[in-house]
């Protein structure tokens, strides 16, 4: 209670890190769904690519919703892990994408940068997702 009084915006969900950290993955999820449809229509990709894009594209907006509106710690943690993995995978896949599509490397680096931005913003909010069971678990030990 004293902590909330000392910092009145500690639990305000409409802060810049919260809006960016949840908005970017939600938009990326929709982009992944569009990319999955395009990959299916193009037909040159293996079945794993569209399947992964469909699953992740569906998960990101749902996780962002539960993390933002319900302050769900599992949704927040899973959102961070998915965005982190995709940031790394897309970072190292950018040169292949550049040569395959014939677009500049700077363009292919936009998605990894957005995922890294989302991870950074979500991690800065870690104090708002403190595990509520932690004090009871510490007393039991």
MIKOL-542594 format. One line per 8 residues: their letters; for each residue x negated, y, z of N, C-alpha, C, CB. Coordinates in steps of 0.05 Angstrom, whole numbers, m for minus. Glycine has a CB too. Example, Ala and Ser with C-alpha at 12.3 -4.5 7.8 and 13.67 -1.06 7.14 Angstrom:
# residues 2
as> m264,m114,156,m246,m90,156,m264,m66,156,m226,m89,181; m257,m45,142,m273,m21,143,m258,1,157,m282,m12,114
This chain:
# residues 141
xxxxxxxx> m16,m24,0,0,0,0,m17,25,0,19,0,24; m38,25,17,m56,49,17,m70,52,m9,m76,46,40; m77,31,m22,m91,32,m48,m73,45,m69,m100,4,m57; m47,38,m69,m28,50,m87,m24,80,m81,m1,35,m87; m25,87,m56,m21,115,m49,m46,131,m57,m16,118,m19; m70,119,m54,m94,133,m62,m96,137,m92,m118,118,m51; m86,118,m107,m87,119,m136,m59,114,m147,m108,99,m148; m42,134,m150,m14,130,m157,m11,117,m185,0,156,m157
xxxxxxxx> m30,118,m202,m27,106,m228,m40,78,m230,m40,124,m249; m46,66,m207,m59,40,m207,m42,19,m220,m66,32,m178; m16,21,m217,2,0,m228,19,12,m250,19,m11,m206; 12,35,m261,27,46,m283,19,31,m308,21,77,m285; 39,19,m321,33,3,m345,30,20,m370,53,m18,m348; 35,45,m369,34,62,m393,8,78,m394,57,81,m394; m14,65,m386,m41,78,m389,m52,71,m416,m60,68,m366; m72,86,m424,m85,81,m450,m96,53,m453,m107,102,m455
xxxxxxxx> m111,43,m433,m122,16,m436,m99,m5,m438,m139,9,m412; m77,m1,m424,m55,m20,m424,m41,m19,m451,m35,m13,m402; m36,4,m462,m22,6,m488,m40,m4,m510,m14,35,m493; m65,3,m510,m84,m6,m531,m89,m36,m528,m110,9,m530; m94,m45,m503,m100,m73,m498,m78,m92,m504,m108,m76,m470; m53,m83,m503,m30,m100,m509,m20,m95,m537,m8,m96,m489; m22,m70,m547,m12,m63,m573,m29,m75,m596,m10,m34,m576; m55,m74,m593,m73,m84,m614,m69,m114,m618,m102,m78,m607
xxxxxxxx> m68,m131,m597,m63,m159,m602,m36,m165,m614,m66,m175,m577; m16,m149,m606,11,m154,m618,11,m148,m648,32,m136,m604; m2,m126,m656,m4,m119,m684,m21,m140,m699,m15,m91,m688; m43,m148,m686,m60,m169,m699,m45,m195,m703,m85,m173,m682; m28,m202,m684,m12,m226,m687,6,m225,m711,5,m230,m662; 18,m202,m715,35,m199,m739,18,m200,m765,50,m172,m738; m6,m188,m764,m24,m189,m787,m32,m218,m793,m48,m172,m783; m37,m233,m771,m45,m262,m775,m22,m278,m787,m53,m274,m748
xxxxxxxx> 3,m271,m780,25,m285,m793,27,m279,m823,51,m277,m779; 22,m254,m830,22,m246,m858,m1,m260,m872,20,m215,m861; m24,m261,m859,m47,m275,m872,m41,m305,m875,m72,m271,m854; m26,m317,m857,m19,m345,m859,m1,m350,m883,m6,m355,m834; 18,m332,m887,36,m334,m910,20,m331,m936,59,m313,m908; 2,m312,m937,m15,m308,m960,m33,m331,m966,m31,m282,m958; m44,m343,m944,m61,m367,m947,m46,m390,m958,m75,m374,m921; m21,m393,m949,m4,m415,m959,3,m411,m989,22,m418,m942
xxxxxxxx> 10,m386,m996,17,m380,m1023,m7,m382,m1042,28,m352,m1025; m31,m375,m1032,m55,m376,m1049,m62,m405,m1054,m78,m361,m1036; m60,m422,m1034,m64,m451,m1038,m93,m459,m1038,m52,m459,m1062; m112,m441,m1037,m140,m449,m1038,m152,m457,m1011,m156,m427,m1049; m138,m451,m989,m149,m456,m963,m140,m484,m953,m139,m435,m943; m155,m494,m934,m147,m520,m922,m122,m514,m904,m170,m532,m905; m109,m536,m896,m85,m533,m880,m91,m522,m852,m70,m560,m878; m115,m524,m843,m122,m515,m816,m121,m485,m814,m151,m525,m809
xxxxxxxx> m128,m471,m835,m128,m441,m833,m100,m430,m830,m141,m430,m858; m81,m437,m847,m54,m426,m842,m41,m436,m816,m36,m433,m865; m47,m460,m808,m36,m471,m783,m46,m455,m760,m42,m500,m780; m72,m450,m760,m84,m434,m738,m73,m406,m738,m115,m433,m741; m71,m394,m761,m61,m366,m763,m32,m365,m754,m64,m356,m791; m16,m385,m760,12,m385,m751,14,m387,m721,28,m408,m765; m1,m406,m710,0,m410,m680,m10,m385,m666,m17,m434,m672; m33,m375,m674,m44,m351,m660,m27,m326,m666,m74,m346,m668
xxxxxxxx> m18,m324,m690,m1,m301,m697,25,m301,m682,5,m301,m727; 35,m324,m675,59,m325,m658,54,m321,m629,73,m352,m662; 30,m331,m620,23,m329,m592,16,m300,m583,0,m347,m586; 1,m286,m599,m9,m260,m590,13,m240,m583,m26,m248,m612; 34,m237,m599,55,m218,m590,70,m228,m565,75,m214,m612; 74,m254,m563,88,m265,m539,71,m261,m514,94,m295,m543; 45,m267,m516,27,m263,m493,25,m234,m485,0,m275,m499; 24,m216,m506,22,m188,m500,48,m178,m486,18,m172,m527
xxxxxxxx> 70,m189,m494,96,m181,m481,96,m190,m452,120,m195,m496; 89,m215,m446,90,m224,m419,68,m211,m402,86,m255,m418; 46,m205,m413,25,m192,m398,32,m163,m392,m2,m193,m413; 44,m149,m411,51,m121,m408,75,m117,m391,55,m108,m435; 97,m131,m397,122,m126,m383,125,m141,m356,145,m133,m401; 113,m164,m354,117,m181,m330,91,m183,m313,126,m208,m338; 70,m170,m323,44,m171,m309,36,m200,m303,45,m155,m283; 39,m217,m323,32,m245,m320,2,m249,m322,47,m262,m341
xxxxxxxx> m11,m257,m301,m39,m262,m301,m48,m284,m321,m49,m269,m273; m33,m307,m322,m41,m327,m343,m39,m316,m371,m24,m351,m340; m18,m301,m377,m15,m290,m404,m38,m270,m410,12,m276,m407; m45,m254,m390,m67,m234,m393,m93,m249,m398,m69,m217,m368; m99,m270,m383,m124,m284,m386,m125,m299,m413,m127,m304,m363; m103,m311,m421,m103,m325,m446,m105,m305,m470,m77,m342,m449; m93,m282,m467,m95,m261,m487,m124,m252,m491,m77,m237,m480; m138,m249,m468,m166,m242,m470,m182,m263,m483,m177,m236,m441
xxxxxxxx> m177,m288,m476,m193,m310,m487,m188,m313,m517,m187,m336,m473; m163,m312,m526,m158,m314,m555,m171,m291,m570,m127,m315,m560; m167,m267,m560,m179,m244,m575,m210,m246,m574,m170,m217,m562; m221,m255,m553,m250,m258,m551,m261,m279,m571,m259,m266,m523; m247,m301,m572,m256,m322,m591,m253,m312,m620,m239,m348,m587; m231,m300,m626,m227,m290,m653,m246,m268,m660,m198,m280,m657; m254,m251,m640,m274,m231,m646,m301,m243,m654,m278,m213,m621; m309,m264,m640,m334,m278,m647,m332,m292,m673,m342,m297,m624
xxxxxxxx> m311,m307,m677,m307,m323,m702,m306,m304,m726,m282,m341,m700; m290,m283,m724,m287,m265,m746,m313,m249,m751,m264,m245,m741; m328,m244,m730,m354,m230,m733,m373,m246,m750,m367,m224,m705; m376,m272,m743,m394,m289,m758,m382,m299,m785,m402,m313,m742; m356,m297,m788,m344,m304,m813,m342,m281,m833,m317,m315,m808; m348,m257,m824,m345,m233,m841,m362,m234,m866,m352,m208,m825; m388,m243,m865,m403,m245,m890,m391,m264,m910,m432,m253,m884; m381,m287,m901,m368,m306,m919,m343,m294,m932,m361,m332,m905
xxxxxxxx> m328,m280,m916,m303,m267,m926,m311,m245,m946,m287,m255,m903; m332,m231,m940,m341,m210,m959,m348,m222,m986,m365,m195,m947; m364,m244,m986,m372,m255,m1011,m349,m269,m1026,m394,m275,m1007; m330,m280,m1010,m307,m294,m1023,m288,m274,m1036,m292,m311,m1002; m281,m252,m1021,m262,m233,m1031,m274,m210,m1046,m246,m222,m1007; m300,m207,m1044,m314,m185,m1059,m307,m158,m1047,m306,m186,m1087; m304,m156,m1021,m299,m130,m1008,m323,m122,m991,m273,m131,m991; m326,m97,m984,m349,m88,m968,m349,m101,m940,m349,m58,m966
xxxxxxxx> m373,m105,m930,m376,m117,m904,m362,m100,m882,m405,m120,m897; m363,m74,m885,m350,m56,m866,m320,m62,m863,m355,m27,m873; m308,m68,m885,m279,m74,m884,m274,m101,m869,m267,m76,m913; m291,m120,m874,m287,m146,m861,m294,m145,m831,m305,m167,m874; m307,m124,m822,m314,m122,m794,m292,m107,m778,m340,m107,m791; m270,m99,m791,m249,m85,m777,m235,m103,m757,m229,m73,m797; m227,m127,m766,m213,m146,m748,m229,m154,m723,m205,m171,m763; m255,m161,m727,m270,m167,m702,m273,m143,m684,m298,m177,m710
xxxxxxxx> m275,m119,m695,m277,m95,m678,m251,m91,m663,m284,m71,m696; m228,m95,m676,m202,m92,m662,m199,m113,m640,m179,m94,m682; m207,m137,m645,m206,m158,m624,m224,m151,m601,m213,m185,m636; m248,m141,m607,m266,m134,m586,m255,m110,m570,m294,m126,m597; m242,m91,m584,m229,m69,m570,m208,m78,m551,m218,m49,m591; m191,m97,m561,m170,m108,m544,m181,m121,m519,m152,m127,m560; m202,m137,m523,m215,m151,m500,m225,m130,m480,m237,m169,m509; m239,m110,m490,m250,m89,m472,m228,m75,m456,m266,m69,m488
xxxxxxxx> m207,m67,m470,m185,m54,m456,m171,m72,m436,m164,m43,m477; m167,m97,m443,m154,m115,m424,m171,m121,m400,m146,m141,m439; m197,m123,m404,m215,m129,m382,m216,m105,m362,m243,m136,m392; m214,m81,m373,m214,m58,m355,m190,m57,m337,m216,m32,m372; m169,m72,m343,m145,m73,m327,m145,m95,m307,m120,m75,m345; m167,m108,m302,m168,m132,m285,m157,m127,m257,m196,m143,m284; m160,m103,m247,m150,m98,m219,m119,m99,m218,m159,m71,m210; m106,m96,m240,m76,m98,m240,m66,m126,m241,m65,m82,m263
xxxxxxxx> m85,m145,m246,m77,m173,m248,m91,m190,m227,m85,m184,m276; m93,m179,m203,m106,m193,m181,m88,m217,m174,m110,m174,m156; m101,m240,m169,m87,m264,m163,m74,m260,m135,m106,m289,m163; m48,m263,m135,m33,m259,m110,m37,m281,m90,m4,m255,m115; m45,m305,m99,m49,m328,m81,m77,m328,m69,m43,m354,m96; m94,m311,m78,m122,m312,m68,m125,m308,m38,m138,m291,m83; m112,m288,m25,m116,m285,4,m106,m309,19,m101,m260,14; m84,m321,12,m74,m345,26,m93,m369,22,m46,m353,16
xxxxx> m104,m371,m2,m123,m393,m6,m149,m389,9,m130,m395,m37; m157,m364,13,m182,m359,28,m177,m365,58,m191,m330,25; m153,m359,68,m147,m365,96,m146,m394,102,m121,m352,105; m138,m410,82,m135,m439,86,m162,m452,88,m119,m451,64; m183,m440,77,m210,m453,77,m224,m447,102,m226,m443,53
